[in-house]
Amino acid sequence: MKKTLVISALLLGAALVPVASFAADGDTDRSHPKAFVKDSAITTKIKSKLAAEHITSLGRIHVDTDADGIVYLSGTARSQEAIDRAVEIARNTEHVVDVKNELRIRKDD
C-alpha cells in the first residue's frame, strides 16, 4: 500500500512540474498587455488630433506606435505643410519618444 502511494505521489508530482513551469513562464511578464494598451492609446490620441485639425483623411495617414513609444507615420498628404503639421502633432503627444516620418506628398488625393 505504501509503495503504491509513493509511486502515485511521484507520478503526480512529475506531471505537475511542467504545468507549473509553463504557467510561470507565461505569467511573469505582465508588462506586455500594458505596453499594448499604452501604444494603442498613443496611436488613438494622434489620430484624433489629426482628425480635429482636418489635415488629411485618416485613411491616407497611417499611425503606428511600438512598445518603446516610437511613432511611425506613413502614407500620403497633400503638401509638405500637412506633413510637417502631422509630425508636429505626433511629437507633441504625451508619451511619444520619437517620430519616424515616412509620409509622402501626393497632390491628387
The first five atom37 places (N, CA, C, CB, O) and aatype in JSON, in Angstrom:
{
  "aatype": [12, 11, 11, 16, 10, 19, 9, 15, 0, 10, 10, 10, 7, 0, 0, 10, 19, 14, 19, 0, 15, 13, 0, 0, 3, 7, 3, 16, 3, 1, 15, 8, 14, 11, 0, 13, 19, 11, 3, 15, 0, 9, 16, 16, 11, 9, 11, 15, 11, 10, 0, 0, 6, 8, 9, 16, 15, 10, 7, 1, 9, 8, 19, 3, 16, 3, 0, 3, 7, 9, 19, 18, 10, 15, 7, 16, 0, 1, 15, 5, 6, 0, 9, 3, 1, 0, 19, 6, 9, 0, 1, 2, 16, 6, 8, 19, 19, 3, 19, 11, 2, 6, 10, 1, 9, 1, 11, 3, 3],
  "atom_mask": [
    [1, 1, 1, 1, 1],
    [1, 1, 1, 1, 1],
    [1, 1, 1, 1, 1],
    [1, 1, 1, 1, 1],
    [1, 1, 1, 1, 1],
    [1, 1, 1, 1, 1],
    [1, 1, 1, 1, 1],
    [1, 1, 1, 1, 1],
    [1, 1, 1, 1, 1],
    [1, 1, 1, 1, 1],
    [1, 1, 1, 1, 1],
    [1, 1, 1, 1, 1],
    [1, 1, 1, 0, 1],
    [1, 1, 1, 1, 1],
    [1, 1, 1, 1, 1],
    [1, 1, 1, 1, 1],
    [1, 1, 1, 1, 1],
    [1, 1, 1, 1, 1],
    [1, 1, 1, 1, 1],
    [1, 1, 1, 1, 1],
    [1, 1, 1, 1, 1],
    [1, 1, 1, 1, 1],
    [1, 1, 1, 1, 1],
    [1, 1, 1, 1, 1],
    [1, 1, 1, 1, 1],
    [1, 1, 1, 0, 1],
    [1, 1, 1, 1, 1],
    [1, 1, 1, 1, 1],
    [1, 1, 1, 1, 1],
    [1, 1, 1, 1, 1],
    [1, 1, 1, 1, 1],
    [1, 1, 1, 1, 1],
    [1, 1, 1, 1, 1],
    [1, 1, 1, 1, 1],
    [1, 1, 1, 1, 1],
    [1, 1, 1, 1, 1],
    [1, 1, 1, 1, 1],
    [1, 1, 1, 1, 1],
    [1, 1, 1, 1, 1],
    [1, 1, 1, 1, 1],
    [1, 1, 1, 1, 1],
    [1, 1, 1, 1, 1],
    [1, 1, 1, 1, 1],
    [1, 1, 1, 1, 1],
    [1, 1, 1, 1, 1],
    [1, 1, 1, 1, 1],
    [1, 1, 1, 1, 1],
    [1, 1, 1, 1, 1],
    [1, 1, 1, 1, 1],
    [1, 1, 1, 1, 1],
    [1, 1, 1, 1, 1],
    [1, 1, 1, 1, 1],
    [1, 1, 1, 1, 1],
    [1, 1, 1, 1, 1],
    [1, 1, 1, 1, 1],
    [1, 1, 1, 1, 1],
    [1, 1, 1, 1, 1],
    [1, 1, 1, 1, 1],
    [1, 1, 1, 0, 1],
    [1, 1, 1, 1, 1],
    [1, 1, 1, 1, 1],
    [1, 1, 1, 1, 1],
    [1, 1, 1, 1, 1],
    [1, 1, 1, 1, 1],
    [1, 1, 1, 1, 1],
    [1, 1, 1, 1, 1],
    [1, 1, 1, 1, 1],
    [1, 1, 1, 1, 1],
    [1, 1, 1, 0, 1],
    [1, 1, 1, 1, 1],
    [1, 1, 1, 1, 1],
    [1, 1, 1, 1, 1],
    [1, 1, 1, 1, 1],
    [1, 1, 1, 1, 1],
    [1, 1, 1, 0, 1],
    [1, 1, 1, 1, 1],
    [1, 1, 1, 1, 1],
    [1, 1, 1, 1, 1],
    [1, 1, 1, 1, 1],
    [1, 1, 1, 1, 1],
    [1, 1, 1, 1, 1],
    [1, 1, 1, 1, 1],
    [1, 1, 1, 1, 1],
    [1, 1, 1, 1, 1],
    [1, 1, 1, 1, 1],
    [1, 1, 1, 1, 1],
    [1, 1, 1, 1, 1],
    [1, 1, 1, 1, 1],
    [1, 1, 1, 1, 1],
    [1, 1, 1, 1, 1],
    [1, 1, 1, 1, 1],
    [1, 1, 1, 1, 1],
    [1, 1, 1, 1, 1],
    [1, 1, 1, 1, 1],
    [1, 1, 1, 1, 1],
    [1, 1, 1, 1, 1],
    [1, 1, 1, 1, 1],
    [1, 1, 1, 1, 1],
    [1, 1, 1, 1, 1],
    [1, 1, 1, 1, 1],
    [1, 1, 1, 1, 1],
    [1, 1, 1, 1, 1],
    [1, 1, 1, 1, 1],
    [1, 1, 1, 1, 1],
    [1, 1, 1, 1, 1],
    [1, 1, 1, 1, 1],
    [1, 1, 1, 1, 1],
    [1, 1, 1, 1, 1],
    [1, 1, 1, 1, 1]
  ],
  "atom_positions": [
    [[0.82, -1.19, 0.0], [0.0, 0.0, 0.0], [0.86, 1.26, 0.0], [-0.93, 0.0, 1.2], [0.61, 2.19, -0.76]],
    [[1.9, 1.26, 0.87], [2.77, 2.43, 0.94], [3.52, 2.62, -0.37], [3.77, 2.29, 2.1], [3.73, 3.74, -0.82]],
    [[3.91, 1.5, -0.99], [4.64, 1.57, -2.25], [3.75, 2.19, -3.33], [5.12, 0.18, -2.67], [4.24, 3.0, -4.12]],
    [[2.49, 1.84, -3.39], [1.56, 2.39, -4.37], [1.33, 3.87, -4.12], [0.24, 1.64, -4.33], [1.23, 4.66, -5.07]],
    [[1.23, 4.26, -2.87], [1.03, 5.66, -2.52], [2.25, 6.5, -2.9], [0.75, 5.8, -1.02], [2.09, 7.6, -3.42]],
    [[3.44, 6.0, -2.66], [4.66, 6.72, -3.01], [4.78, 6.87, -4.53], [5.9, 5.98, -2.44], [5.11, 7.94, -5.02]],
    [[4.5, 5.81, -5.26], [4.57, 5.87, -6.73], [3.54, 6.85, -7.27], [4.35, 4.46, -7.34], [3.84, 7.61, -8.19]],
    [[2.35, 6.83, -6.71], [1.3, 7.76, -7.15], [1.7, 9.21, -6.89], [-0.02, 7.45, -6.43], [1.49, 10.08, -7.74]],
    [[2.28, 9.46, -5.73], [2.71, 10.81, -5.39], [3.83, 11.27, -6.33], [3.19, 10.87, -3.93], [3.82, 12.43, -6.76]],
    [[4.77, 10.4, -6.64], [5.86, 10.74, -7.55], [5.33, 11.03, -8.96], [6.88, 9.61, -7.6], [5.77, 11.99, -9.6]],
    [[4.41, 10.23, -9.43], [3.83, 10.44, -10.76], [3.05, 11.74, -10.83], [2.92, 9.26, -11.14], [3.15, 12.49, -11.8]],
    [[2.28, 12.0, -9.8], [1.51, 13.24, -9.75], [2.45, 14.46, -9.7], [0.56, 13.25, -8.54], [2.22, 15.45, -10.39]],
    [[3.49, 14.38, -8.89], [4.47, 15.46, -8.8], [5.18, 15.68, -10.12], [0.0, 0.0, 0.0], [5.39, 16.82, -10.53]],
    [[5.55, 14.61, -10.79], [6.23, 14.72, -12.08], [5.3, 15.31, -13.14], [6.75, 13.35, -12.54], [5.75, 16.03, -14.03]],
    [[4.03, 15.01, -13.05], [3.07, 15.54, -14.01], [2.83, 17.04, -13.79], [1.75, 14.78, -13.92], [2.56, 17.76, -14.75]],
    [[2.91, 17.51, -12.57], [2.63, 18.91, -12.27], [3.83, 19.83, -12.53], [2.2, 19.05, -10.85], [3.63, 21.03, -12.71]],
    [[5.04, 19.33, -12.56], [6.21, 20.17, -12.76], [6.16, 20.9, -14.1], [7.48, 19.33, -12.69], [6.37, 22.12, -14.1]],
    [[5.89, 20.25, -15.23], [5.83, 21.0, -16.49], [4.71, 22.04, -16.51], [5.65, 20.05, -17.64], [4.88, 23.12, -17.08]],
    [[3.58, 21.74, -15.9], [2.47, 22.69, -15.86], [2.85, 23.92, -15.05], [1.21, 22.03, -15.25], [2.57, 25.04, -15.47]],
    [[3.49, 23.73, -13.92], [3.9, 24.85, -13.08], [4.95, 25.7, -13.77], [4.43, 24.35, -11.74], [4.91, 26.93, -13.7]],
    [[5.9, 25.06, -14.45], [6.93, 25.85, -15.12], [6.36, 26.6, -16.31], [8.09, 24.95, -15.57], [6.78, 27.73, -16.58]],
    [[5.41, 26.02, -17.03], [4.77, 26.71, -18.15], [3.98, 27.92, -17.66], [3.84, 25.74, -18.91], [4.04, 28.98, -18.28]],
    [[3.26, 27.77, -16.58], [2.49, 28.89, -16.03], [3.41, 30.0, -15.57], [1.6, 28.41, -14.87], [3.09, 31.17, -15.75]],
    [[4.53, 29.66, -14.97], [5.45, 30.68, -14.5], [6.06, 31.44, -15.68], [6.56, 30.05, -13.65], [6.23, 32.65, -15.59]],
    [[6.38, 30.75, -16.77], [6.95, 31.41, -17.94], [5.98, 32.4, -18.56], [7.38, 30.39, -18.98], [6.37, 33.51, -18.92]],
    [[4.72, 32.03, -18.69], [3.76, 32.88, -19.37], [3.22, 34.01, -18.53], [0.0, 0.0, 0.0], [2.79, 35.03, -19.08]],
    [[3.22, 33.87, -17.23], [2.58, 34.87, -16.38], [3.55, 35.84, -15.73], [1.8, 34.18, -15.33], [3.1, 36.78, -15.06]],
    [[4.84, 35.67, -15.88], [5.75, 36.56, -15.19], [5.87, 37.91, -15.85], [7.11, 35.92, -15.1], [6.15, 38.9, -15.18]],
    [[5.66, 38.0, -17.19], [5.79, 39.27, -17.89], [4.42, 39.89, -18.07], [6.49, 39.07, -19.26], [3.75, 39.66, -19.08]],
    [[4.01, 40.67, -17.12], [2.71, 41.35, -17.17], [2.81, 42.7, -17.87], [2.15, 41.53, -15.77], [1.79, 43.35, -18.07]],
    [[4.01, 43.13, -18.24], [4.16, 44.45, -18.87], [3.67, 44.44, -20.31], [5.62, 44.89, -18.83], [3.32, 45.5, -20.83]],
    [[3.63, 43.3, -20.96], [3.26, 43.25, -22.37], [1.84, 43.76, -22.65], [3.4, 41.83, -22.88], [1.69, 44.6, -23.53]],
    [[0.81, 43.31, -21.95], [-0.53, 43.86, -22.2], [-0.62, 45.35, -21.91], [-1.56, 43.12, -21.37], [-1.3, 46.09, -22.62]],
    [[0.06, 45.81, -20.86], [0.05, 47.23, -20.54], [0.73, 48.03, -21.64], [0.75, 47.48, -19.2], [0.27, 49.11, -21.99]],
    [[1.81, 47.5, -22.18], [2.51, 48.19, -23.27], [1.6, 48.3, -24.47], [3.8, 47.46, -23.65], [1.58, 49.34, -25.14]],
    [[0.84, 47.24, -24.77], [-0.07, 47.28, -25.9], [-1.14, 48.35, -25.7], [-0.72, 45.92, -26.12], [-1.45, 49.1, -26.62]],
    [[-1.7, 48.43, -24.51], [-2.72, 49.44, -24.22], [-2.13, 50.83, -24.34], [-3.32, 49.22, -22.81], [-2.76, 51.73, -24.9]],
    [[-0.93, 51.03, -23.81], [-0.27, 52.34, -23.88], [-0.02, 52.72, -25.33], [1.06, 52.32, -23.1], [-0.29, 53.85, -25.73]],
    [[0.49, 51.78, -26.14], [0.76, 52.04, -27.55], [-0.52, 52.39, -28.29], [1.44, 50.84, -28.2], [-0.54, 53.31, -29.11]],
    [[-1.58, 51.67, -28.02], [-2.87, 51.94, -28.66], [-3.41, 53.3, -28.27], [-3.89, 50.86, -28.3], [-4.0, 54.0, -29.08]],
    [[-3.2, 53.67, -27.01], [-3.67, 54.97, -26.54], [-2.93, 56.1, -27.24], [-3.5, 55.09, -25.01], [-3.53, 57.1, -27.62]],
    [[-1.62, 55.95, -27.41], [-0.84, 56.98, -28.11], [-1.32, 57.1, -29.55], [0.67, 56.64, -28.08], [-1.54, 58.2, -30.04]],
    [[-1.48, 55.98, -30.23], [-1.94, 55.98, -31.61], [-3.31, 56.64, -31.73], [-2.01, 54.55, -32.16], [-3.53, 57.44, -32.64]],
    [[-4.22, 56.32, -30.82], [-5.56, 56.89, -30.85], [-5.53, 58.4, -30.62], [-6.44, 56.22, -29.79], [-6.24, 59.15, -31.29]],
    [[-4.7, 58.86, -29.68], [-4.59, 60.3, -29.42], [-4.1, 61.04, -30.66], [-3.62, 60.57, -28.24], [-4.65, 62.08, -31.02]],
    [[-3.09, 60.5, -31.31], [-2.55, 61.15, -32.5], [-3.58, 61.18, -33.62], [-1.28, 60.43, -32.97], [-3.75, 62.2, -34.28]],
    [[-4.27, 60.07, -33.84], [-5.29, 60.01, -34.9], [-6.41, 61.01, -34.64], [-5.86, 58.6, -35.03], [-6.89, 61.66, -35.56]],
    [[-6.83, 61.13, -33.39], [-7.92, 62.07, -33.09], [-7.45, 63.52, -33.26], [-8.44, 61.85, -31.66], [-8.23, 64.37, -33.7]],
    [[-6.2, 63.81, -32.92], [-5.67, 65.17, -33.12], [-5.56, 65.49, -34.61], [-4.29, 65.32, -32.44], [-5.86, 66.61, -35.03]],
    [[-5.13, 64.51, -35.42], [-5.05, 64.73, -36.87], [-6.44, 64.97, -37.46], [-4.4, 63.52, -37.56], [-6.6, 65.83, -38.33]],
    [[-7.42, 64.23, -36.99], [-8.79, 64.41, -37.48], [-9.33, 65.77, -37.08], [-9.71, 63.29, -36.94], [-10.01, 66.42, -37.87]],
    [[-9.04, 66.21, -35.87], [-9.53, 67.51, -35.4], [-8.91, 68.66, -36.19], [-9.21, 67.69, -33.91], [-9.55, 69.7, -36.38]],
    [[-7.7, 68.48, -36.66], [-7.01, 69.51, -37.44], [-7.41, 69.48, -38.91], [-5.5, 69.34, -37.31], [-7.07, 70.4, -39.66]],
    [[-8.12, 68.46, -39.33], [-8.53, 68.29, -40.73], [-7.34, 68.35, -41.67], [-9.55, 69.36, -41.12], [-7.44, 68.9, -42.77]],
    [[-6.22, 67.78, -41.25], [-5.01, 67.8, -42.07], [-5.23, 67.01, -43.35], [-3.81, 67.23, -41.29], [-4.96, 67.5, -44.44]],
    [[-5.71, 65.83, -43.22], [-6.0, 64.98, -44.36], [-6.85, 63.82, -43.87], [-4.69, 64.48, -45.05], [-7.07, 63.67, -42.66]],
    [[-7.3, 63.05, -44.77], [-8.11, 61.89, -44.4], [-7.27, 60.93, -43.57], [-8.67, 61.2, -45.65], [-6.1, 60.68, -43.88]],
    [[-7.85, 60.38, -42.53], [-7.13, 59.4, -41.71], [-6.78, 58.17, -42.51], [-7.95, 59.01, -40.5], [-5.85, 57.44, -42.15]],
    [[-7.5, 57.91, -43.58], [-7.19, 56.77, -44.43], [-5.89, 56.95, -45.18], [0.0, 0.0, 0.0], [-5.32, 55.97, -45.66]],
    [[-5.42, 58.19, -45.3], [-4.18, 58.44, -46.03], [-2.95, 58.5, -45.13], [-4.29, 59.74, -46.79], [-1.84, 58.22, -45.57]],
    [[-3.14, 58.86, -43.88], [-2.03, 58.88, -42.93], [-2.23, 57.73, -41.96], [-1.94, 60.26, -42.17], [-3.23, 57.64, -41.24]],
    [[-1.25, 56.85, -41.95], [-1.3, 55.69, -41.06], [-0.38, 55.96, -39.87], [-0.88, 54.38, -41.81], [0.75, 56.41, -40.04]],
    [[-0.88, 55.69, -38.68], [-0.14, 55.92, -37.44], [0.04, 54.59, -36.74], [-0.87, 56.95, -36.51], [-0.91, 53.84, -36.55]],
    [[1.28, 54.3, -36.35], [1.56, 53.09, -35.6], [2.56, 53.44, -34.5], [2.11, 51.95, -36.53], [3.45, 54.26, -34.71]],
    [[2.42, 52.82, -33.34], [3.3, 53.08, -32.21], [3.88, 51.77, -31.71], [2.55, 53.82, -31.07], [3.14, 50.8, -31.53]],
    [[5.19, 51.72, -31.49], [5.78, 50.5, -30.97], [5.85, 50.53, -29.45], [7.18, 50.29, -31.57], [5.43, 51.5, -28.82]],
    [[6.37, 49.48, -28.87], [6.4, 49.33, -27.41], [7.29, 50.35, -26.72], [6.86, 47.94, -27.04], [7.16, 50.58, -25.51]],
    [[8.21, 50.97, -27.46], [9.12, 51.94, -26.87], [8.61, 53.37, -26.98], [10.47, 51.84, -27.52], [9.31, 54.3, -26.58]],
    [[7.4, 53.58, -27.51], [6.84, 54.92, -27.65], [7.28, 55.63, -28.92], [0.0, 0.0, 0.0], [7.15, 56.85, -29.02]],
    [[7.81, 54.88, -29.88], [8.2, 55.46, -31.16], [7.02, 55.37, -32.11], [9.45, 54.73, -31.75], [6.43, 54.31, -32.31]],
    [[6.67, 56.52, -32.7], [5.52, 56.62, -33.6], [6.02, 56.59, -35.04], [4.69, 57.92, -33.33], [6.99, 57.25, -35.39]],
    [[5.34, 55.8, -35.87], [5.65, 55.7, -37.29], [4.49, 56.28, -38.07], [5.93, 54.22, -37.71], [3.36, 55.81, -37.97]],
    [[4.77, 57.32, -38.87], [3.78, 57.92, -39.74], [4.09, 57.48, -41.16], [3.77, 59.48, -39.61], [5.22, 57.62, -41.63]],
    [[3.08, 56.95, -41.86], [3.28, 56.54, -43.24], [2.04, 56.89, -44.04], [3.58, 55.02, -43.34], [0.98, 57.17, -43.47]],
    [[2.17, 56.89, -45.35], [1.05, 57.23, -46.22], [1.34, 58.5, -46.99], [0.0, 0.0, 0.0], [2.49, 58.82, -47.28]],
    [[0.26, 59.22, -47.32], [0.41, 60.42, -48.13], [-0.33, 61.6, -47.52], [-0.1, 60.16, -49.54], [-1.28, 61.45, -46.74]],
    [[0.15, 62.8, -47.9], [-0.51, 64.06, -47.53], [-0.47, 64.96, -48.75], [0.19, 64.75, -46.3], [0.27, 64.69, -49.7]],
    [[-1.27, 66.03, -48.75], [-1.37, 66.89, -49.92], [-0.24, 67.91, -50.05], [-2.67, 67.61, -49.89], [-0.01, 68.43, -51.14]],
    [[0.47, 68.2, -48.96], [1.52, 69.21, -49.03], [2.57, 68.93, -47.96], [0.94, 70.63, -48.86], [2.35, 68.15, -47.03]],
    [[3.71, 69.59, -48.12], [4.77, 69.47, -47.12], [4.32, 70.08, -45.8], [6.06, 70.14, -47.61], [4.71, 69.61, -44.73]],
    [[3.51, 71.13, -45.88], [2.99, 71.76, -44.65], [2.14, 70.77, -43.86], [2.17, 73.02, -45.0], [2.22, 70.72, -42.63]],
    [[1.31, 69.99, -44.57], [0.48, 69.0, -43.89], [1.34, 67.92, -43.25], [-0.52, 68.36, -44.87], [1.05, 67.46, -42.14]],
    [[2.4, 67.51, -43.93], [3.31, 66.52, -43.37], [3.99, 67.07, -42.12], [4.37, 66.09, -44.42], [4.07, 66.39, -41.1]],
    [[4.48, 68.31, -42.22], [5.15, 68.93, -41.08], [4.21, 69.05, -39.88], [5.67, 70.31, -41.46], [4.62, 68.82, -38.75]],
    [[2.95, 69.4, -40.13], [1.97, 69.54, -39.04], [1.67, 68.18, -38.41], [0.67, 70.19, -39.56], [1.54, 68.08, -37.19]],
    [[1.55, 67.13, -39.23], [1.29, 65.79, -38.7], [2.45, 65.33, -37.81], [1.07, 64.79, -39.85], [2.22, 64.74, -36.75]],
    [[3.67, 65.59, -38.23], [4.84, 65.23, -37.43], [4.86, 66.02, -36.13], [6.15, 65.47, -38.24], [5.17, 65.49, -35.06]],
    [[4.53, 67.31, -36.22], [4.5, 68.15, -35.02], [3.46, 67.65, -34.02], [4.2, 69.61, -35.4], [3.72, 67.57, -32.82]],
    [[2.28, 67.31, -34.52], [1.22, 66.78, -33.65], [1.7, 65.5, -32.96], [-0.08, 66.5, -34.46], [1.5, 65.34, -31.75]],
    [[2.31, 64.61, -33.72], [2.79, 63.36, -33.14], [3.85, 63.62, -32.08], [3.34, 62.44, -34.23], [3.82, 63.02, -31.0]],
    [[4.79, 64.5, -32.38], [5.87, 64.79, -31.42], [5.36, 65.41, -30.13], [6.9, 65.72, -32.06], [5.92, 65.18, -29.06]],
    [[4.3, 66.2, -30.22], [3.77, 66.89, -29.04], [2.74, 66.07, -28.28], [3.15, 68.2, -29.46], [2.12, 66.58, -27.35]],
    [[2.56, 64.82, -28.65], [1.62, 63.95, -27.94], [2.34, 63.29, -26.76], [1.04, 62.86, -28.9], [3.48, 62.85, -26.87]],
    [[1.64, 63.24, -25.64], [2.2, 62.69, -24.41], [2.67, 61.25, -24.6], [1.16, 62.75, -23.28], [2.0, 60.45, -25.26]],
    [[3.81, 60.92, -24.03], [4.44, 59.58, -24.02], [5.12, 59.21, -25.34], [3.41, 58.54, -23.69], [5.59, 58.08, -25.48]],
    [[5.17, 60.12, -26.31], [5.87, 59.84, -27.56], [7.36, 60.11, -27.35], [5.3, 60.71, -28.74], [7.74, 61.19, -26.91]],
    [[8.18, 59.13, -27.67], [9.63, 59.24, -27.51], [10.27, 59.78, -28.78], [10.23, 57.87, -27.14], [11.16, 60.63, -28.72]],
    [[9.81, 59.31, -29.95], [10.37, 59.73, -31.23], [9.32, 59.52, -32.31], [11.68, 58.95, -31.56], [8.38, 58.75, -32.13]],
    [[9.5, 60.22, -33.44], [8.58, 60.09, -34.57], [9.41, 59.75, -35.8], [7.74, 61.39, -34.79], [10.36, 60.45, -36.13]],
    [[9.03, 58.68, -36.47], [9.65, 58.27, -37.73], [8.67, 58.64, -38.85], [9.99, 56.73, -37.75], [7.59, 58.07, -38.95]],
    [[9.08, 59.6, -39.67], [8.2, 60.13, -40.72], [8.49, 59.45, -42.05], [8.37, 61.65, -40.84], [9.59, 59.58, -42.59]],
    [[7.5, 58.74, -42.57], [7.59, 58.12, -43.88], [6.48, 58.63, -44.79], [7.53, 56.58, -43.76], [6.09, 57.95, -45.74]],
    [[5.96, 59.83, -44.5], [4.89, 60.42, -45.29], [5.44, 60.98, -46.6], [4.17, 61.53, -44.5], [6.56, 61.47, -46.66]],
    [[4.61, 60.88, -47.64], [4.98, 61.43, -48.95], [3.92, 62.39, -49.42], [5.18, 60.3, -49.98], [2.76, 62.29, -49.01]],
    [[4.31, 63.32, -50.28], [3.36, 64.28, -50.87], [2.7, 63.62, -52.06], [4.06, 65.6, -51.3], [3.36, 63.01, -52.91]],
    [[1.37, 63.74, -52.12], [0.62, 63.21, -53.25], [-0.47, 64.23, -53.56], [0.03, 61.78, -52.94], [-1.46, 64.32, -52.82]],
    [[-0.32, 64.97, -54.6], [-1.21, 66.07, -54.95], [-2.62, 65.63, -55.32], [-0.64, 66.85, -56.07], [-3.58, 66.35, -55.04]],
    [[-2.76, 64.47, -55.94], [-4.07, 64.06, -56.46], [-4.96, 63.35, -55.46], [-3.87, 63.18, -57.61], [-5.93, 62.71, -55.85]],
    [[-4.66, 63.45, -54.18], [-5.51, 62.83, -53.13], [-6.78, 63.6, -52.96], [-4.77, 62.75, -51.79], [-7.62, 63.23, -52.13]]
  ]
}
